[in-house]
């Protein structure tokens, strides 16, 4: 699943332009119908090969909004993120 945008998203659009693979859509295109931005898990590469950390989380002004999700088979996945962090949906950026 890569990274996940949680329901504390304020729809500020800071993350969309930062995604190198265009995996993020706004609330109007969210397939779940939720009024938050959405990361397509089958497109997100956790910025592996692009940035040291997921760029969306670096750009997000809302602390804890973007969390680690499960890896998607066949897509790059950050190997330095423990399985426990993914299972517990730990924020990508922790202050």
VOBA-1610 file (N, C-alpha, C; in pm, whole numbers, padded with zeros to 5 digits, always signed):
BEGIN
Unk+00081-00119+00000Unk+00000+00000+00000Unk+00086+00126+00000Unk+00212+00115+00028Unk+00299+00233+00026Unk+00262+00329+00138Unk+00251+00459+00108Unk+00211+00553+00213Unk+00061+00577+00203Unk+00004+00623+00315Unk-00139+00646+00324Unk-00161+00787+00376Unk-00254+00859+00316Unk-00294+00989+00367Unk-00415+00964+00458Unk-00404+01008+00583Unk-00509+00981+00681Unk-00618+01088+00678Unk-00720+01065+00760Unk-00835+01156+00762Unk-00808+01290+00830Unk-00685+01314+00873Unk-00653+01447+00925Unk-00601+01539+00814Unk-00606+01491+00691Unk-00567+01570+00574Unk-00652+01697+00567Unk-00585+01811+00542Unk-00657+01939+00533Unk-00677+01983+00387Unk-00648+01896+00294Unk-00668+01924+00151Unk-00596+02050+00104Unk-00472+02065+00147Unk-00397+02187+00114Unk-00323+02178-00019Unk-00309+02059-00073Unk-00245+02034-00202Unk-00092+02038-00199Unk-00033+02049-00082Unk+00114+02054-00073Unk+00178+01926-00126Unk+00113+01815-00112Unk+00171+01686-00149Unk+00162+01653-00298Unk+00057+01696-00363Unk+00029+01651-00501Unk+00145+01678-00596Unk+00194+01799-00600Unk+00300+01833-00694Unk+00435+01773-00658Unk+00448+01724-00536Unk+00575+01665-00491Unk+00591+01521-00535Unk+00483+01455-00567Unk+00489+01312-00602Unk+00551+01293-00740Unk+00665+01221-00746Unk+00733+01203-00874Unk+00663+01107-00970Unk+00568+01030-00920Unk+00499+00933-01006Unk+00348+00962-01019Unk+00307+01078-00971Unk+00167+01120-00980Unk+00070+01018-00921Unk+00105+00968-00802Unk+00022+00868-00735Unk-00084+00930-00644Unk-00080+01062-00626Unk-00172+01129-00533Unk-00279+01206-00611Unk-00403+01190-00566Unk-00515+01264-00625Unk-00587+01343-00516Unk-00660+01447-00558Unk-00731+01528-00460Unk-00863+01462-00421Unk-00935+01528-00331Unk-01059+01471-00278Unk-01163+01444-00386Unk-01163+01522-00493Unk-01260+01502-00600Unk-01239+01371-00675Unk-01115+01324-00679Unk-01082+01200-00750Unk-01054+01082-00656Unk-01079+01100-00526Unk-01055+00993-00429Unk-01156+00880-00453Unk-01109+00761-00488Unk-01200+00650-00519Unk-01279+00599-00398Unk-01239+00636-00277Unk-01311+00592-00158Unk-01429+00684-00126Unk-01431+00802-00190Unk-01537+00897-00163Unk-01510+00988-00045Unk-01399+00963+00025Unk-01365+01047+00140Unk-01322+01185+00092Unk-01340+01284+00176Unk-01305+01422+00143Unk-01160+01452+00180Unk-01070+01363+00143Unk-00927+01381+00168Unk-00850+01339+00043Unk-00724+01376+00038Unk-00639+01335-00073Unk-00612+01185-00059Unk-00573+01123-00170Unk-00559+00977-00173Unk-00433+00938-00249Unk-00364+00837-00197Unk-00246+00782-00263Unk-00286+00647-00325Unk-00269+00637-00455Unk-00296+00508-00520Unk-00185+00411-00482Unk-00218+00305-00410Unk-00115+00212-00364Unk-00045+00138-00478Unk-00111+00125-00591Unk-00050+00054-00703Unk+00039+00144-00788Unk+00055+00270-00746Unk+00143+00363-00816Unk+00254+00417-00728Unk+00229+00425-00597Unk+00326+00485-00504Unk+00452+00400-00493Unk+00566+00467-00506Unk+00696+00398-00495Unk+00774+00447-00373Unk+00703+00517-00280Unk+00766+00569-00159Unk+00887+00656-00191Unk+00888+00711-00310Unk+00997+00797-00360Unk+01133+00726-00367Unk+01131+00592-00364Unk+01254+00515-00382Unk+01311+00549-00520Unk+01437+00588-00521Unk+01501+00628-00646Unk+01481+00774-00682Unk+01402+00845-00603Unk+01374+00986-00629Unk+01421+01077-00514Unk+01384+01038-00391Unk+01414+01120-00273Unk+01455+01028-00157Unk+01518+01088-00055Unk+01559+01010+00063Unk+01440+00967+00149Unk+01334+01045+00148Unk+01211+01013+00219Unk+01094+01048+00126Unk+00976+00995+00152Unk+00863+01031+00068Unk+00840+01183+00065Unk+00844+01240-00055Unk+00834+01385-00072Unk+00700+01439-00025Unk+00595+01362-00038Unk+00463+01408+00006Unk+00463+01437+00155Unk+00525+01348+00233Unk+00529+01366+00378Unk+00617+01485+00416Unk+00724+01506+00343Unk+00811+01621+00368Unk+00737+01751+00344Unk+00651+01754+00243Unk+00578+01876+00207Unk+00454+01900+00293Unk+00401+01797+00351Unk+00275+01807+00426Unk+00290+01890+00553Unk+00205+01992+00572Unk+00212+02075+00692Unk+00140+02015+00813Unk+00065+01907+00791Unk-00014+01847+00898Unk+00061+01730+00960Unk+00106+01749+01082Unk+00186+01646+01150Unk+00110+01515+01162Unk+00174+01406+01117Unk+00116+01273+01129Unk+00012+01238+01025Unk-00007+01322+00926Unk-00111+01299+00826Unk-00077+01183+00732Unk+00050+01168+00700Unk+00091+01064+00605Unk+00165+00956+00681Unk+00114+00834+00670Unk+00167+00722+00748Unk+00216+00611+00656Unk+00297+00522+00713Unk+00345+00406+00637Unk+00233+00306+00620Unk+00223+00249+00502Unk+00130+00141+00475Unk+00209+00017+00436Unk+00140-00085+00395Unk+00205-00209+00355Unk+00273-00193+00219Unk+00375-00271+00198Unk+00442-00273+00067Unk+00351-00341-00035Unk+00364-00297-00159Unk+00288-00357-00269Unk+00385-00441-00350Unk+00349-00566-00371Unk+00435-00656-00446Unk+00461-00601-00586Unk+00588-00601-00623Unk+00626-00554-00755Unk+00662-00407-00762Unk+00641-00333-00653Unk+00676-00191-00649Unk+00789-00169-00549Unk+00871-00065-00571Unk+00976-00034-00474Unk+00916-00005-00337Unk+00989-00043-00235Unk+00944-00025-00098Unk+01067+00005-00012Unk+01056+00102+00076Unk+01169+00137+00162Unk+01199+00023+00257Unk+01318-00033+00241Unk+01357-00149+00322Unk+01394-00112+00465Unk+01419+00018+00490Unk+01458+00061+00624Unk+01339+00088+00715Unk+01217+00067+00667Unk+01098+00087+00749Unk+01056-00048+00807Unk+01057-00060+00941Unk+01022-00188+01003Unk+00877-00229+00976Unk+00854-00357+00969Unk+00719-00410+00946Unk+00623-00360+01054Unk+00672-00345+01175Unk+00588-00297+01285Unk+00540-00153+01259Unk+00626-00070+01203Unk+00587+00068+01171Unk+00478+00069+01064Unk+00488-00021+00970Unk+00386-00029+00865Unk+00255-00082+00923Unk+00263-00185+01004Unk+00142-00246+01063Unk+00071-00148+01155Unk+00146-00065+01226Unk+00088+00029+01320Unk+00059+00165+01258Unk+00082+00178+01127Unk+00055+00303+01056Unk+00123+00422+01123Unk+00254+00405+01145Unk+00335+00510+01207Unk+00355+00624+01106Unk+00348+00751+01151Unk+00370+00862+01060Unk+00507+00855+00992Unk+00512+00891+00865Unk+00636+00892+00789Unk+00733+00993+00849Unk+00682+01110+00884Unk+00762+01214+00947Unk+00713+01231+01091Unk+00801+01208+01184Unk+00767+01225+01324Unk+00850+01338+01383Unk+00781+01435+01440Unk+00853+01547+01504Unk+00874+01522+01650
//
